[in-house]
Amino acid sequence: ILLDINMPNANGYSVCQFLRNSPVFEKTPIIILTGQDTNIDRARAKLVGATDFLAKPPEAKILLSLIEKYLS
């Protein structure tokens, strides 16, 4: 799952935590993909269960390598 922190009607951190608490998604990789790239954002993403963190705009090679990493 590629998940942004800022969405019109939801908070990405809350969505991530909700997915992690669901048995269906507890082992699904969740990559936070966002324009907010501070140490606090990265730490908070880990606290709510994000698998990885990537700042926007991502380099295509880095994004593809992360996707391949978690699909294998």
Secondary structure by P-SEA (a helix, b strand, c coil): cccccccccccaaaaaaaaaacccccccbbbbbcccccaaaaaaaaaacccccccccccaaaaaaaaaaaac
